[in-house]
């Protein structure tokens, strides 16, 4: 096995910072900001965010297919990296710096463009990683760096408002504005860093046009179907907690906004620190068993942590959410490493490199996992009388719905995900057989 240099992996991981830094506000901060501060209807905001995600989903497979067929003097992924970065720059300004008086149509239009740019970066970034190494275990390392870049982006976008809030007090800009400014600053830095410092894996000289037979074979692949189901489930759980996070910690548990931000920071920080542990377990147990273990442990720690959350017991709350965050990153990066192995099986079966399309399909599954909670839970909460602006103004019993969704849904989702993962027919032995067959066929 040839280990990739750390500098190559660091440059490759760079674009994950703005992708993740954008994803966090989209799930946690922007919906309540538009429904509360900017005064749009709560149910309408939930519907718009859900609708945009649903409309954006068909774009991912198209982007993946076009990326698979891209051949240029600058490489296969770099042109898409530049296009996605520029699109995000424009849309971030409009979405994060909107002013009171905007309409639901304003939110819908600019969110569509924001999601388009986000999709370009996200799909190409995952597909690019699969081409950096063909080794079973090295791919875990590649995607460990991939998720590490995302976690650094999440942590940074949380730290900035917290630090400036402490330094500037009431004069500090709104957290949403600070997050937008941070995203605008790091997009060009990380895009240029990846272009200069990260190599691209070799692509096939010819890219056969995809046929309906190829599509049918792709979606009849049982392993891919199981991976997609697992990915929807493992993203539904954080989709639920992300959508409800501010409501639970600020409205229900009475944490301050700064205290809630610290809790998120600790959660993602513990996920970053635990990455070497999950890489070790993946090497010992296999990717699918390590990911399944993370789901089960995450479900148990989610329930246990909620039982001790208390703003009056800050250190106990910090410890609880730190433990709950340790399995957070494992399923996501291990599923993507497994998908790279499925891409090798697809090349063996069909002869074409479809890694962009495969990653786009997995991205679509991930988006579905994050779209459903906002699109379903927000209208339900509005129906039972929950107030997004002030918990005291909520109807009697509305807060119990928030609490019930938070406690029950993630474990109910994660345990079935673990059952799917342990049944995946992927292993180091199976991958070695596929690689040997590819070598014999001259496709490596």
PyMOL commands that set and color helices and strands:
alter all, ss='L'
color gray80, all
select helices_A, chain A and resi 6-13+16-35+42-68+78-96+104-132+136-171+175-197+212-219+222-252+257-273+275-285+287-308+314-325+330-350+355-383+391-393+398-422+428-440
alter helices_A, ss='H'
color red, helices_A
deselect
rebuild
show_as cartoon
